């Protein structure tokens, strides 16, 4: 009986400890967002996610105070049209990296509360299944500095 009361808090402390160590296992590099045009209500953020741990992880959500919501998106080819679709999560394999880039995976900012102006930075919170939350300051770049995006349509 006495053993049990000692073990429980120790196990709990170990679990909390493991979580905070894992948060350092995800590195976000080269984040950027595309400057929004006029009164556009959506924007997109891109970056490279690197998993330096020996355990697979997944990006499972995102949010930003400058948007009503944020979704994880990918592009799929539907005949001649490239469409965006939301995906529930993005795999970040152990020891690997995944690039979120124009024309591919991205974080979609929906219901922008302010325009994305070139030269500004917007906060973005990324939530990982194992590593927990990572907050990134995302610089806004002009659309001209980026490769063109294919024609896109949002499913409605
Ligand atoms: Cu999108």
Backbone and ligand atoms as CSV (ligand in chain L), in Angstrom:
chain,resi,resn,atom,element,x,y,z
A,1,UNK,N,N,0.830,-1.210,0.000
A,1,UNK,CA,C,0.000,0.000,0.000
A,1,UNK,C,C,0.858,1.251,0.000
A,2,UNK,N,N,1.854,1.267,0.833
A,2,UNK,CA,C,2.697,2.456,0.922
A,2,UNK,C,C,3.443,2.693,-0.408
A,3,UNK,N,N,3.876,1.601,-1.010
A,3,UNK,CA,C,4.593,1.681,-2.282
A,3,UNK,C,C,3.750,2.408,-3.338
A,4,UNK,N,N,2.473,2.073,-3.340
A,4,UNK,CA,C,1.571,2.644,-4.335
A,4,UNK,C,C,1.483,4.167,-4.210
A,5,UNK,N,N,1.402,4.646,-2.981
A,5,UNK,CA,C,1.255,6.100,-2.800
A,5,UNK,C,C,2.539,6.836,-3.209
A,6,UNK,N,N,3.650,6.154,-3.123
A,6,UNK,CA,C,4.905,6.800,-3.531
A,6,UNK,C,C,5.044,6.776,-5.057
A,7,UNK,N,N,4.669,5.657,-5.658
A,7,UNK,CA,C,4.853,5.490,-7.100
A,7,UNK,C,C,3.974,6.415,-7.943
A,8,UNK,N,N,2.763,6.641,-7.472
A,8,UNK,CA,C,1.855,7.400,-8.325
A,8,UNK,C,C,2.357,8.809,-8.647
A,9,UNK,N,N,2.724,9.611,-7.644
A,9,UNK,CA,C,3.226,10.953,-8.001
A,9,UNK,C,C,4.512,10.904,-8.829
A,10,UNK,N,N,5.341,9.905,-8.593
A,10,UNK,CA,C,6.590,9.797,-9.342
A,10,UNK,C,C,6.299,9.562,-10.826
A,11,UNK,N,N,5.338,8.691,-11.100
A,11,UNK,CA,C,4.971,8.390,-12.488
A,11,UNK,C,C,4.388,9.635,-13.152
A,12,UNK,N,N,3.604,10.368,-12.394
A,12,UNK,CA,C,2.978,11.583,-12.915
A,12,UNK,C,C,4.052,12.614,-13.271
A,13,UNK,N,N,5.013,12.778,-12.379
A,13,UNK,CA,C,6.095,13.739,-12.611
A,13,UNK,C,C,6.901,13.338,-13.849
A,14,UNK,N,N,7.136,12.055,-14.012
A,14,UNK,CA,C,7.894,11.565,-15.166
A,14,UNK,C,C,7.135,11.871,-16.458
A,15,UNK,N,N,5.827,11.692,-16.423
A,15,UNK,CA,C,5.012,11.936,-17.608
A,15,UNK,C,C,5.052,13.415,-17.988
A,16,UNK,N,N,4.955,14.291,-17.000
A,16,UNK,CA,C,4.984,15.731,-17.261
A,16,UNK,C,C,6.341,16.143,-17.815
A,17,UNK,N,N,7.378,15.557,-17.252
A,17,UNK,CA,C,8.746,15.829,-17.669
A,17,UNK,C,C,8.952,15.414,-19.132
A,18,UNK,N,N,8.506,14.224,-19.458
A,18,UNK,CA,C,8.679,13.698,-20.813
A,18,UNK,C,C,8.014,14.624,-21.822
A,19,UNK,N,N,6.873,15.171,-21.458
A,19,UNK,CA,C,6.135,16.031,-22.379
A,19,UNK,C,C,6.914,17.311,-22.685
A,20,UNK,N,N,7.492,17.909,-21.660
A,20,UNK,CA,C,8.185,19.172,-21.895
A,20,UNK,C,C,9.472,18.946,-22.693
A,21,UNK,N,N,10.102,17.805,-22.534
A,21,UNK,CA,C,11.303,17.492,-23.315
A,21,UNK,C,C,10.913,17.310,-24.781
A,22,UNK,N,N,9.781,16.621,-24.983
A,22,UNK,CA,C,9.340,16.364,-26.349
A,22,UNK,C,C,9.010,17.641,-27.103
A,23,UNK,N,N,8.569,18.677,-26.388
A,23,UNK,CA,C,8.211,19.922,-27.061
A,23,UNK,C,C,9.421,20.494,-27.797
A,24,UNK,N,N,10.614,20.204,-27.306
A,24,UNK,CA,C,11.827,20.719,-27.937
A,24,UNK,C,C,12.227,19.877,-29.143
A,25,UNK,N,N,11.513,18.794,-29.383
A,25,UNK,CA,C,11.884,17.888,-30.463
A,25,UNK,C,C,11.368,18.324,-31.824
A,26,UNK,N,N,10.522,19.332,-31.841
A,26,UNK,CA,C,10.023,19.849,-33.116
A,26,UNK,C,C,10.682,21.198,-33.378
A,27,UNK,N,N,11.284,21.330,-34.532
A,27,UNK,CA,C,11.891,22.600,-34.920
A,27,UNK,C,C,11.134,23.143,-36.117
A,28,UNK,N,N,10.755,24.400,-36.030
A,28,UNK,CA,C,10.054,25.047,-37.140
A,28,UNK,C,C,11.031,26.007,-37.814
A,29,UNK,N,N,11.278,25.796,-39.104
A,29,UNK,CA,C,12.207,26.679,-39.808
A,29,UNK,C,C,11.519,27.371,-40.982
A,30,UNK,N,N,12.056,28.537,-41.338
A,30,UNK,CA,C,11.603,29.329,-42.477
A,30,UNK,C,C,10.089,29.529,-42.551
A,31,UNK,N,N,9.459,29.943,-41.447
A,31,UNK,CA,C,8.018,30.195,-41.566
A,31,UNK,C,C,7.772,31.479,-42.362
A,32,UNK,N,N,6.731,31.494,-43.151
A,32,UNK,CA,C,6.305,32.731,-43.808
A,32,UNK,C,C,4.837,32.644,-44.177
A,33,UNK,N,N,4.231,33.807,-44.303
A,33,UNK,CA,C,2.839,33.874,-44.749
A,33,UNK,C,C,2.807,34.783,-45.960
A,34,UNK,N,N,1.856,34.554,-46.802
A,34,UNK,CA,C,1.688,35.360,-48.005
A,34,UNK,C,C,0.867,36.598,-47.641
A,35,UNK,N,N,1.334,37.762,-48.080
A,35,UNK,CA,C,0.576,38.987,-47.843
A,35,UNK,C,C,-0.810,38.849,-48.470
A,36,UNK,N,N,-1.834,39.304,-47.739
A,36,UNK,CA,C,-3.188,39.148,-48.269
A,36,UNK,C,C,-3.522,40.329,-49.173
A,37,UNK,N,N,-4.306,40.059,-50.178
A,37,UNK,CA,C,-4.671,41.090,-51.152
A,37,UNK,C,C,-5.992,41.724,-50.750
A,38,UNK,N,N,-5.998,43.060,-50.688
A,38,UNK,CA,C,-7.229,43.795,-50.414
A,38,UNK,C,C,-7.963,43.300,-49.191
A,39,UNK,N,N,-9.233,43.004,-49.373
A,39,UNK,CA,C,-10.060,42.585,-48.255
A,39,UNK,C,C,-10.181,41.066,-48.177
A,40,UNK,N,N,-9.160,40.351,-48.643
A,40,UNK,CA,C,-9.196,38.884,-48.608
A,40,UNK,C,C,-9.461,38.405,-47.188
A,41,UNK,N,N,-10.289,37.394,-47.049
A,41,UNK,CA,C,-10.623,36.914,-45.714
A,41,UNK,C,C,-9.813,35.681,-45.329
A,42,UNK,N,N,-8.992,35.187,-46.258
A,42,UNK,CA,C,-8.166,34.028,-45.938
A,42,UNK,C,C,-6.699,34.311,-46.257
A,43,UNK,N,N,-5.840,33.567,-45.593
A,43,UNK,CA,C,-4.407,33.659,-45.837
A,43,UNK,C,C,-3.798,32.289,-45.635
A,44,UNK,N,N,-2.531,32.141,-46.020
A,44,UNK,CA,C,-1.875,30.851,-45.875
A,44,UNK,C,C,-0.490,31.031,-45.264
A,45,UNK,N,N,-0.114,30.082,-44.406
A,45,UNK,CA,C,1.211,30.108,-43.780
A,45,UNK,C,C,1.964,28.836,-44.151
A,46,UNK,N,N,3.270,28.994,-44.342
A,46,UNK,CA,C,4.130,27.890,-44.789
A,46,UNK,C,C,5.356,27.799,-43.881
A,47,UNK,N,N,5.967,26.640,-43.817
A,47,UNK,CA,C,7.152,26.454,-42.975
A,47,UNK,C,C,7.658,25.022,-43.150
A,48,UNK,N,N,8.827,24.750,-42.592
A,48,UNK,CA,C,9.312,23.372,-42.555
A,48,UNK,C,C,9.293,22.893,-41.120
A,49,UNK,N,N,8.692,21.725,-40.893
A,49,UNK,CA,C,8.619,21.126,-39.560
A,49,UNK,C,C,9.612,19.985,-39.498
A,50,UNK,N,N,10.497,20.050,-38.516
A,50,UNK,CA,C,11.522,19.031,-38.384
A,50,UNK,C,C,11.339,18.305,-37.058
A,51,UNK,N,N,11.382,17.000,-37.107
A,51,UNK,CA,C,11.249,16.187,-35.895
A,51,UNK,C,C,12.607,15.578,-35.568
A,52,UNK,N,N,13.245,16.095,-34.514
A,52,UNK,CA,C,14.592,15.645,-34.167
A,52,UNK,C,C,14.564,14.457,-33.206
A,53,UNK,N,N,13.370,13.982,-32.858
A,53,UNK,CA,C,13.280,12.862,-31.924
A,53,UNK,C,C,13.222,11.536,-32.677
A,54,UNK,N,N,13.226,10.450,-31.914
A,54,UNK,CA,C,13.165,9.115,-32.504
A,54,UNK,C,C,11.732,8.603,-32.546
A,55,UNK,N,N,10.767,9.508,-32.315
A,55,UNK,CA,C,9.366,9.111,-32.275
A,55,UNK,C,C,8.566,9.928,-33.279
A,56,UNK,N,N,7.722,9.267,-34.040
A,56,UNK,CA,C,6.855,9.960,-34.999
A,56,UNK,C,C,5.949,10.948,-34.269
A,57,UNK,N,N,5.674,12.069,-34.911
A,57,UNK,CA,C,4.747,13.039,-34.345
A,57,UNK,C,C,3.805,13.493,-35.458
A,58,UNK,N,N,2.791,14.257,-35.072
A,58,UNK,CA,C,1.819,14.744,-36.053
A,58,UNK,C,C,1.374,16.146,-35.672
A,59,UNK,N,N,1.309,17.009,-36.664
A,59,UNK,CA,C,0.693,18.319,-36.454
A,59,UNK,C,C,-0.817,18.087,-36.514
A,60,UNK,N,N,-1.506,18.418,-35.429
A,60,UNK,CA,C,-2.944,18.099,-35.375
A,60,UNK,C,C,-3.835,19.340,-35.348
A,61,UNK,N,N,-3.222,20.523,-35.238
A,61,UNK,CA,C,-4.063,21.715,-35.225
A,61,UNK,C,C,-3.240,22.981,-35.221
A,62,UNK,N,N,-3.912,24.102,-35.515
A,62,UNK,CA,C,-3.247,25.398,-35.519
A,62,UNK,C,C,-4.269,26.457,-35.152
A,63,UNK,N,N,-3.772,27.573,-34.619
A,63,UNK,CA,C,-4.658,28.696,-34.348
A,63,UNK,C,C,-3.833,29.973,-34.347
A,64,UNK,N,N,-4.519,31.099,-34.555
A,64,UNK,CA,C,-3.845,32.387,-34.525
A,64,UNK,C,C,-4.842,33.433,-34.052
A,65,UNK,N,N,-4.380,34.380,-33.215
A,65,UNK,CA,C,-5.304,35.432,-32.765
A,65,UNK,C,C,-5.775,36.335,-33.896
A,66,UNK,N,N,-5.101,36.313,-35.056
A,66,UNK,CA,C,-5.496,37.208,-36.153
A,66,UNK,C,C,-6.500,36.567,-37.108
A,67,UNK,N,N,-6.883,35.320,-36.831
A,67,UNK,CA,C,-7.865,34.641,-37.693
A,67,UNK,C,C,-8.927,33.955,-36.847
A,68,UNK,N,N,-10.143,33.894,-37.381
A,68,UNK,CA,C,-11.231,33.234,-36.649
A,68,UNK,C,C,-10.906,31.757,-36.447
A,69,UNK,N,N,-10.274,31.130,-37.445
A,69,UNK,CA,C,-9.860,29.740,-37.297
A,69,UNK,C,C,-8.678,29.470,-38.217
A,70,UNK,N,N,-8.034,28.350,-37.986
A,70,UNK,CA,C,-6.924,27.933,-38.842
A,70,UNK,C,C,-7.092,26.450,-39.123
A,71,UNK,N,N,-6.907,26.081,-40.384
A,71,UNK,CA,C,-7.057,24.673,-40.776
A,71,UNK,C,C,-5.786,24.183,-41.433
A,72,UNK,N,N,-5.571,22.871,-41.347
A,72,UNK,CA,C,-4.461,22.243,-42.058
A,72,UNK,C,C,-4.995,21.868,-43.430
A,73,UNK,N,N,-4.297,22.319,-44.468
A,73,UNK,CA,C,-4.775,22.087,-45.839
A,73,UNK,C,C,-3.724,21.390,-46.699
A,74,UNK,N,N,-4.211,20.724,-47.710
A,74,UNK,CA,C,-3.353,20.159,-48.739
A,74,UNK,C,C,-3.974,20.515,-50.089
A,75,UNK,N,N,-3.245,20.258,-51.159
A,75,UNK,CA,C,-3.783,20.450,-52.496
A,75,UNK,C,C,-3.978,19.088,-53.152
A,76,UNK,N,N,-5.072,18.936,-53.829
A,76,UNK,CA,C,-5.279,17.708,-54.601
A,76,UNK,C,C,-5.653,18.094,-56.015
A,77,UNK,N,N,-5.233,17.278,-56.960
A,77,UNK,CA,C,-5.581,17.522,-58.360
A,77,UNK,C,C,-6.885,16.830,-58.673
A,78,UNK,N,N,-7.840,17.619,-59.150
A,78,UNK,CA,C,-9.150,17.087,-59.484
A,78,UNK,C,C,-9.339,17.377,-60.969
A,79,UNK,N,N,-8.917,16.432,-61.824
A,79,UNK,CA,C,-8.906,16.704,-63.256
A,79,UNK,C,C,-7.863,17.775,-63.534
A,80,UNK,N,N,-8.274,18.887,-64.158
A,80,UNK,CA,C,-7.340,19.971,-64.465
A,80,UNK,C,C,-7.312,21.019,-63.360
A,81,UNK,N,N,-8.146,20.856,-62.376
A,81,UNK,CA,C,-8.259,21.868,-61.337
A,81,UNK,C,C,-7.536,21.397,-60.073
A,82,UNK,N,N,-6.747,22.300,-59.492
A,82,UNK,CA,C,-6.118,21.989,-58.215
A,82,UNK,C,C,-6.991,22.582,-57.119
A,83,UNK,N,N,-7.415,21.747,-56.216
A,83,UNK,CA,C,-8.275,22.211,-55.138
A,83,UNK,C,C,-7.563,22.055,-53.804
A,84,UNK,N,N,-7.977,22.906,-52.850
A,84,UNK,CA,C,-7.493,22.726,-51.494
A,84,UNK,C,C,-8.511,21.892,-50.733
A,85,UNK,N,N,-8.010,21.098,-49.835
A,85,UNK,CA,C,-8.922,20.375,-48.956
A,85,UNK,C,C,-8.297,20.353,-47.570
A,86,UNK,N,N,-9.129,20.300,-46.561
A,86,UNK,CA,C,-8.575,20.261,-45.211
A,86,UNK,C,C,-8.181,18.831,-44.875
A,87,UNK,N,N,-7.115,18.695,-44.131
A,87,UNK,CA,C,-6.647,17.381,-43.690
A,87,UNK,C,C,-6.637,17.385,-42.165
A,88,UNK,N,N,-6.945,16.248,-41.543
A,88,UNK,CA,C,-7.030,16.234,-40.075
A,88,UNK,C,C,-5.675,16.402,-39.393
A,89,UNK,N,N,-4.620,15.956,-40.035
A,89,UNK,CA,C,-3.301,16.058,-39.413
A,89,UNK,C,C,-2.215,15.946,-40.473
A,90,UNK,N,N,-0.996,16.361,-40.094
A,90,UNK,CA,C,0.154,16.276,-40.997
A,90,UNK,C,C,1.247,15.490,-40.277
A,91,UNK,N,N,1.662,14.378,-40.854
A,91,UNK,CA,C,2.692,13.538,-40.240
A,91,UNK,C,C,4.053,14.223,-40.254
A,92,UNK,N,N,4.737,14.136,-39.114
A,92,UNK,CA,C,6.123,14.600,-39.041
A,92,UNK,C,C,6.932,13.409,-38.517
A,93,UNK,N,N,7.494,12.619,-39.440
A,93,UNK,CA,C,8.129,11.361,-39.029
A,93,UNK,C,C,9.378,11.566,-38.177
A,94,UNK,N,N,9.668,10.562,-37.356
A,94,UNK,CA,C,10.858,10.585,-36.504
A,94,UNK,C,C,12.105,10.838,-37.340
A,95,UNK,N,N,12.904,11.804,-36.929
A,95,UNK,CA,C,14.148,12.108,-37.639
A,95,UNK,C,C,13.930,12.718,-39.010
A,96,UNK,N,N,12.711,13.070,-39.323
A,96,UNK,CA,C,12.402,13.586,-40.657
A,96,UNK,C,C,11.871,15.000,-40.624
A,97,UNK,N,N,11.520,15.486,-41.805
A,97,UNK,CA,C,10.992,16.844,-41.917
A,97,UNK,C,C,9.892,16.860,-42.964
A,98,UNK,N,N,8.958,17.773,-42.797
A,98,UNK,CA,C,7.908,17.927,-43.795
A,98,UNK,C,C,7.821,19.406,-44.150
A,99,UNK,N,N,7.752,19.682,-45.454
A,99,UNK,CA,C,7.705,21.070,-45.916
A,99,UNK,C,C,6.274,21.478,-46.208
A,100,UNK,N,N,5.843,22.562,-45.583
A,100,UNK,CA,C,4.565,23.179,-45.920
A,100,UNK,C,C,4.924,24.302,-46.880
A,101,UNK,N,N,4.469,24.195,-48.128
A,101,UNK,CA,C,4.901,25.175,-49.128
A,101,UNK,C,C,3.790,25.468,-50.132
A,102,UNK,N,N,3.909,26.607,-50.832
A,102,UNK,CA,C,2.877,26.962,-51.812
A,102,UNK,C,C,2.639,25.818,-52.801
A,103,UNK,N,N,1.390,25.484,-53.022
A,103,UNK,CA,C,1.040,24.400,-53.926
A,103,UNK,C,C,0.957,23.051,-53.232
A,104,UNK,N,N,1.313,23.008,-51.948
A,104,UNK,CA,C,1.274,21.754,-51.198
A,104,UNK,C,C,0.574,21.946,-49.866
A,105,UNK,N,N,1.119,21.311,-48.852
A,105,UNK,CA,C,0.550,21.449,-47.512
A,105,UNK,C,C,0.712,22.889,-47.021
A,106,UNK,N,N,-0.264,23.363,-46.264
A,106,UNK,CA,C,-0.164,24.699,-45.676
A,106,UNK,C,C,-1.126,24.835,-44.514
A,107,UNK,N,N,-0.912,25.895,-43.738
A,107,UNK,CA,C,-1.869,26.236,-42.689
A,107,UNK,C,C,-2.730,27.359,-43.242
A,108,UNK,N,N,-4.033,27.119,-43.314
A,108,UNK,CA,C,-4.966,28.102,-43.870
A,108,UNK,C,C,-5.525,28.943,-42.733
A,109,UNK,N,N,-5.385,30.249,-42.878
A,109,UNK,CA,C,-5.958,31.167,-41.893
A,109,UNK,C,C,-7.300,31.631,-42.447
A,110,UNK,N,N,-8.350,31.360,-41.704
A,110,UNK,CA,C,-9.711,31.622,-42.185
A,110,UNK,C,C,-10.384,32.686,-41.317
A,111,UNK,N,N,-11.005,33.647,-41.990
A,111,UNK,CA,C,-11.656,34.743,-41.265
A,111,UNK,C,C,-10.628,35.695,-40.687
A,112,UNK,N,N,-9.768,36.236,-41.550
A,112,UNK,CA,C,-8.724,37.163,-41.096
A,112,UNK,C,C,-9.353,38.370,-40.395
A,113,UNK,N,N,-8.805,38.713,-39.220
A,113,UNK,CA,C,-9.308,39.872,-38.486
A,113,UNK,C,C,-8.547,41.128,-38.879
A,114,UNK,N,N,-7.442,40.942,-39.577
A,114,UNK,CA,C,-6.633,42.070,-40.065
A,114,UNK,C,C,-5.908,41.599,-41.311
A,115,UNK,N,N,-5.560,42.535,-42.223
A,115,UNK,CA,C,-4.830,42.109,-43.422
A,115,UNK,C,C,-3.433,41.614,-43.054
A,116,UNK,N,N,-2.907,40.701,-43.835
A,116,UNK,CA,C,-1.526,40.242,-43.650
A,116,UNK,C,C,-0.650,41.202,-44.439
A,117,UNK,N,N,0.055,42.092,-43.716
A,117,UNK,CA,C,0.857,43.117,-44.380
A,117,UNK,C,C,2.307,42.708,-44.434
A,118,UNK,N,N,2.887,42.916,-45.620
A,118,UNK,CA,C,4.297,42.614,-45.829
A,118,UNK,C,C,5.155,43.289,-44.757
A,119,UNK,N,N,6.098,42.550,-44.190
A,119,UNK,CA,C,6.999,43.112,-43.192
A,119,UNK,C,C,6.543,42.895,-41.762
A,120,UNK,N,N,5.269,42.544,-41.567
A,120,UNK,CA,C,4.772,42.279,-40.220
A,120,UNK,C,C,4.979,40.814,-39.865
A,121,UNK,N,N,4.788,40.516,-38.584
A,121,UNK,CA,C,4.850,39.118,-38.141
A,121,UNK,C,C,3.543,38.778,-37.455
A,122,UNK,N,N,3.053,37.575,-37.717
A,122,UNK,CA,C,1.814,37.160,-37.061
A,122,UNK,C,C,2.082,35.908,-36.231
A,123,UNK,N,N,1.520,35.859,-35.015
A,123,UNK,CA,C,1.729,34.680,-34.175
A,123,UNK,C,C,0.874,33.508,-34.642
A,124,UNK,N,N,1.469,32.330,-34.615
A,124,UNK,CA,C,0.755,31.120,-35.012
A,124,UNK,C,C,1.076,30.039,-33.985
A,125,UNK,N,N,0.034,29.420,-33.443
A,125,UNK,CA,C,0.226,28.339,-32.484
A,125,UNK,C,C,0.000,27.014,-33.192
A,126,UNK,N,N,0.992,26.151,-33.143
A,126,UNK,CA,C,0.890,24.828,-33.754
A,126,UNK,C,C,0.756,23.796,-32.643
A,127,UNK,N,N,-0.151,22.856,-32.822
A,127,UNK,CA,C,-0.343,21.818,-31.813
A,127,UNK,C,C,0.054,20.463,-32.378
A,128,UNK,N,N,0.989,19.818,-31.693
A,128,UNK,CA,C,1.476,18.503,-32.114
A,128,UNK,C,C,0.943,17.437,-31.161
A,129,UNK,N,N,0.705,16.255,-31.697
A,129,UNK,CA,C,0.150,15.166,-30.902
A,129,UNK,C,C,1.056,14.832,-29.720
A,130,UNK,N,N,2.356,14.808,-29.934
A,130,UNK,CA,C,3.284,14.451,-28.862
A,130,UNK,C,C,4.001,15.652,-28.262
A,131,UNK,N,N,4.463,16.539,-29.109
A,131,UNK,CA,C,5.309,17.645,-28.636
A,131,UNK,C,C,4.512,18.763,-27.980
A,132,UNK,N,N,3.191,18.755,-28.146
A,132,UNK,CA,C,2.391,19.820,-27.548
A,132,UNK,C,C,2.364,21.046,-28.433
A,133,UNK,N,N,2.238,22.227,-27.818
A,133,UNK,CA,C,2.086,23.436,-28.623
A,133,UNK,C,C,3.424,24.146,-28.828
A,134,UNK,N,N,3.565,24.691,-30.017
A,134,UNK,CA,C,4.748,25.469,-30.388
A,134,UNK,C,C,4.224,26.775,-30.972
A,135,UNK,N,N,4.707,27.899,-30.444
A,135,UNK,CA,C,4.256,29.192,-30.962
A,135,UNK,C,C,5.338,29.763,-31.883
A,136,UNK,N,N,4.921,30.146,-33.071
A,136,UNK,CA,C,5.848,30.632,-34.088
A,136,UNK,C,C,5.443,32.044,-34.494
A,137,UNK,N,N,6.429,32.938,-34.641
A,137,UNK,CA,C,6.162,34.257,-35.217
A,137,UNK,C,C,6.411,34.133,-36.719
A,138,UNK,N,N,5.381,34.350,-37.493
A,138,UNK,CA,C,5.458,34.112,-38.935
A,138,UNK,C,C,5.600,35.431,-39.688
A,139,UNK,N,N,6.735,35.681,-40.355
A,139,UNK,CA,C,6.885,36.903,-41.139
A,139,UNK,C,C,6.001,36.878,-42.384
A,140,UNK,N,N,5.442,38.033,-42.706
A,140,UNK,CA,C,4.597,38.137,-43.896
A,140,UNK,C,C,5.448,38.645,-45.057
A,141,UNK,N,N,5.397,37.923,-46.157
A,141,UNK,CA,C,6.147,38.303,-47.354
A,141,UNK,C,C,5.185,38.672,-48.463
A,142,UNK,N,N,5.674,39.503,-49.384
A,142,UNK,CA,C,4.818,39.876,-50.502
A,142,UNK,C,C,4.646,38.672,-51.423
A,143,UNK,N,N,3.517,38.620,-52.104
A,143,UNK,CA,C,3.234,37.491,-52.986
A,143,UNK,C,C,4.284,37.385,-54.083
A,144,UNK,N,N,4.904,38.511,-54.454
A,144,UNK,CA,C,5.887,38.529,-55.531
A,144,UNK,C,C,7.170,37.782,-55.195
A,145,UNK,N,N,7.454,37.612,-53.889
A,145,UNK,CA,C,8.682,36.936,-53.490
A,145,UNK,C,C,8.552,35.419,-53.535
A,146,UNK,N,N,7.357,34.944,-53.861
A,146,UNK,CA,C,7.110,33.510,-53.797
A,146,UNK,C,C,6.776,32.933,-55.158
A,147,UNK,N,N,7.006,31.651,-55.306
A,147,UNK,CA,C,6.591,31.013,-56.547
A,147,UNK,C,C,5.078,31.110,-56.687
A,148,UNK,N,N,4.572,31.227,-57.915
A,148,UNK,CA,C,3.128,31.353,-58.088
A,148,UNK,C,C,2.392,30.112,-57.593
A,149,UNK,N,N,1.222,30.337,-57.065
A,149,UNK,CA,C,0.392,29.235,-56.599
A,149,UNK,C,C,-0.505,28.790,-57.747
A,150,UNK,N,N,-0.750,27.521,-57.864
A,150,UNK,CA,C,-1.677,27.085,-58.910
A,150,UNK,C,C,-3.090,27.616,-58.647
A,151,UNK,N,N,-3.872,27.643,-59.675
A,151,UNK,CA,C,-5.278,28.076,-59.546
A,151,UNK,C,C,-5.955,27.196,-58.512
A,152,UNK,N,N,-6.628,27.848,-57.570
A,152,UNK,CA,C,-7.227,27.052,-56.497
A,152,UNK,C,C,-8.685,27.369,-56.299
A,153,UNK,N,N,-9.395,26.416,-55.834
A,153,UNK,CA,C,-10.787,26.629,-55.489
A,153,UNK,C,C,-11.048,25.954,-54.160
A,154,UNK,N,N,-11.792,26.642,-53.338
A,154,UNK,CA,C,-12.166,26.029,-52.075
A,154,UNK,C,C,-13.470,25.279,-52.247
A,155,UNK,N,N,-13.533,24.060,-51.804
A,155,UNK,CA,C,-14.824,23.367,-51.847
A,155,UNK,C,C,-15.826,24.088,-50.949
A,156,UNK,N,N,-17.025,24.204,-51.378
A,156,UNK,CA,C,-18.054,24.890,-50.554
A,156,UNK,C,C,-19.193,23.960,-50.301
L,1,CU,CU,CU,-5.882,26.309,-48.086
